Each structure stands twice: as structure tokens, then as C-alpha cells.
Amino acid sequence: MNVKSCLTTLVLLSSFSLPALSATVASPDYSGEYLCKGNNVTVGDYEVTIYLKKNRRNSTANVSVYDLATHTENKQSYTGQAITRGRQLAMTFKLSDAKYAEFSTGMGQFTKVGKSGWSFKNDYYEPDDTGGNYGHETCTMKPLQTTPNTTPANKR
């Protein structure tokens, strides 16, 4: 077999394997309300609620984009964005609404909880005038509220 035949064979074989390699599984939709418990070097232990809502318009098959809102125990709110690829998570949100707002940046990993729930662990960094603040949190999706089935009056 000459070099040209070998190269042709390799190209043909690799073209059959490319679709299998490039096929991706769509990321799950992580939209929902998450109750988070965390700790950082400035505040200590804390609890927050994070809301993720998938931005379908800007998501792709490989990367999902989310609008993010965080509400703290002391009624402060922060907004930002998150992206996921598979079970990987990256997020950023504004720490203030000032003209030169500082941003918190985090990265994490999702884990399946039950049949339809998720949790994620997030490590983050927040810049400040004293060199920055860092911490971690574990967030668990709050179960969806379901309404009990009611029996129509004519079926009683």
C-alpha cells in the first residue's frame, strides 16, 4: 500500500468517526430557584437564594445562557449572568449598581438530585478595596410547587 492509499484510508476512516465525536448532548435546563448555604472570609456563614432563568434566544446546543438574580438574607439583590456547558457552571454578577460596578465571578459544577432536581457547588471571588473576598457555596434547587388535584363538583 502506497502513501497516497494510506492517507486516503485514514481520511475516510476519520470522516466516519467525526460525527460521533462531534455529537453533543444538549445541556439540561437548570432554570429554577436555588437555596444556597455558603461561607466567605469576610461574612462567614450565610444563606442566599439564586434564581436561574434560561435565556433560550442566546443559548446553543453546547452552551446554555442564564439570567441570574441573587437575593440575600438582608434583602439585597444582585443580577448577572451564568453559562453552562454540560454540568459545568460559570457565573458573574454585579456587586453594586454604581457606574464602575465590581463583579463577583464564580465557577461550579452541577449534580443531579432526585428525578428532576439539581444542586451545584460554586467557588467565587469578589474584588474589593482590601484585596478581595472569596468563598464557596452549595445551592440546592427548590422543588416546584404543585397544586393538589381537585375533583370537579359533578364527579363527587
C-alpha positions as CSV (number, residue, x, y, z in Angstrom):
1,M,0.0,0.0,0.0
2,N,1.5,3.3,-1.0
3,V,1.4,6.6,1.0
4,K,-1.5,8.0,-1.0
5,S,-3.6,5.0,-0.4
6,C,-2.8,5.1,3.3
7,L,-3.8,8.8,3.6
8,T,-7.0,8.2,1.7
9,T,-7.9,5.4,4.0
10,L,-7.1,7.5,7.1
11,V,-9.2,10.4,5.8
12,L,-12.2,8.1,5.1
13,L,-12.0,6.4,8.5
14,S,-11.7,9.7,10.3
15,S,-14.7,11.1,8.4
16,F,-16.8,8.2,9.7
17,S,-15.8,8.8,13.3
18,L,-16.2,12.7,13.3
19,P,-20.0,12.7,13.6
20,A,-19.7,10.5,16.7
21,L,-17.0,12.7,18.2
22,S,-18.7,16.0,17.5
23,A,-22.2,14.9,18.6
24,T,-23.1,16.6,21.8
25,V,-25.8,16.0,24.3
26,A,-27.8,19.1,25.0
27,S,-27.3,20.6,28.4
28,P,-30.1,20.1,30.9
29,D,-32.2,23.2,31.7
30,Y,-31.1,24.3,35.2
31,S,-33.7,27.0,35.4
32,G,-35.2,27.3,38.9
33,E,-34.9,28.7,42.4
34,Y,-31.9,27.5,44.4
35,L,-31.4,27.8,48.2
36,C,-27.7,28.3,48.9
37,K,-25.6,28.0,52.0
38,G,-22.1,29.5,51.8
39,N,-19.1,30.8,53.6
40,N,-16.6,33.5,52.8
41,V,-13.7,35.1,54.5
42,T,-15.5,38.4,55.2
43,V,-19.1,37.5,56.1
44,G,-18.6,34.0,57.4
45,D,-21.6,31.6,57.1
46,Y,-24.6,32.9,55.1
47,E,-27.7,31.9,53.1
48,V,-28.9,33.3,49.8
49,T,-31.4,32.5,47.1
50,I,-30.3,32.3,43.5
51,Y,-32.8,32.3,40.6
52,L,-31.6,31.0,37.2
53,K,-33.8,31.5,34.1
54,K,-32.6,30.1,30.8
55,N,-32.1,32.7,28.0
56,R,-33.2,30.4,25.1
57,R,-32.5,33.0,22.5
58,N,-28.8,33.2,23.3
59,S,-28.3,29.5,24.2
60,T,-26.8,27.0,21.8
61,A,-26.7,23.2,21.8
62,N,-23.4,23.2,23.6
63,V,-23.7,26.3,25.9
64,S,-26.7,27.4,27.8
65,V,-27.1,31.1,28.9
66,Y,-29.0,32.1,32.0
67,D,-30.2,35.3,33.6
68,L,-29.2,35.2,37.3
69,A,-30.6,37.0,40.3
70,T,-29.4,36.6,43.9
71,H,-31.3,37.7,47.0
72,T,-29.5,37.8,50.3
73,E,-30.9,37.4,53.9
74,N,-30.7,41.2,54.4
75,K,-32.8,41.9,51.3
76,Q,-30.0,42.9,48.9
77,S,-30.3,41.8,45.3
78,Y,-27.7,41.2,42.7
79,T,-28.2,40.5,39.0
80,G,-25.9,38.8,36.5
81,Q,-25.4,36.0,34.0
82,A,-24.4,32.4,34.1
83,I,-23.4,29.9,31.4
84,T,-23.3,26.2,31.5
85,R,-21.7,23.5,29.3
86,G,-22.8,20.1,30.4
87,R,-22.7,20.2,34.1
88,Q,-20.0,23.0,34.3
89,L,-21.2,26.4,35.5
90,A,-19.6,29.9,35.3
91,M,-21.3,33.0,36.6
92,T,-20.8,36.7,37.2
93,F,-23.0,39.3,38.8
94,K,-22.7,43.0,39.8
95,L,-22.0,43.7,43.4
96,S,-23.4,47.2,43.0
97,D,-25.3,49.4,40.5
98,A,-22.7,52.1,40.6
99,K,-21.2,53.4,37.3
100,Y,-18.0,51.4,38.0
101,A,-19.6,48.3,39.5
102,E,-17.4,45.5,40.7
103,F,-18.3,41.9,39.7
104,S,-18.3,38.7,41.5
105,T,-17.0,35.8,39.4
106,G,-17.7,32.1,40.2
107,M,-17.4,28.6,38.8
108,G,-19.1,25.4,39.8
109,Q,-20.4,22.0,38.9
110,F,-24.0,20.7,38.9
111,T,-25.0,17.4,40.4
112,K,-28.4,15.6,39.8
113,V,-30.7,15.5,42.9
114,G,-33.7,13.1,42.6
115,K,-35.6,12.8,39.4
116,S,-35.9,16.5,38.4
117,G,-33.7,18.5,40.8
118,W,-30.2,19.8,40.7
119,S,-27.6,21.2,43.1
120,F,-24.4,23.0,42.4
121,K,-21.2,23.9,44.3
122,N,-19.8,27.3,43.4
123,D,-16.4,28.8,44.2
124,Y,-16.2,32.6,43.7
125,Y,-14.1,35.7,44.0
126,E,-15.3,39.3,44.8
127,P,-12.9,42.2,44.4
128,D,-12.8,45.0,47.0
129,D,-10.5,47.7,48.3
130,T,-8.8,45.4,50.7
131,G,-7.6,42.7,48.2
132,G,-10.8,40.8,47.6
133,N,-13.1,38.3,49.2
134,Y,-13.5,34.7,48.2
135,G,-15.8,31.9,49.3
136,H,-17.9,28.9,48.3
137,E,-21.5,27.9,48.4
138,T,-23.7,24.8,47.9
139,C,-27.0,25.5,46.2
140,T,-29.9,23.1,46.0
141,M,-32.9,23.5,43.7
142,K,-36.1,24.2,45.5
143,P,-38.8,21.7,44.4
144,L,-41.5,23.1,42.2
145,Q,-44.8,23.8,44.0
146,T,-47.6,21.6,42.7
147,T,-51.2,22.2,43.3
148,P,-53.3,19.3,44.5
149,N,-55.8,17.8,42.1
150,T,-59.3,19.0,42.7
151,T,-62.4,16.9,41.9
152,P,-65.0,18.7,39.8
153,A,-68.4,19.2,41.6
154,N,-70.2,16.9,39.2
155,K,-67.8,14.0,39.9
156,R,-68.3,13.9,43.7
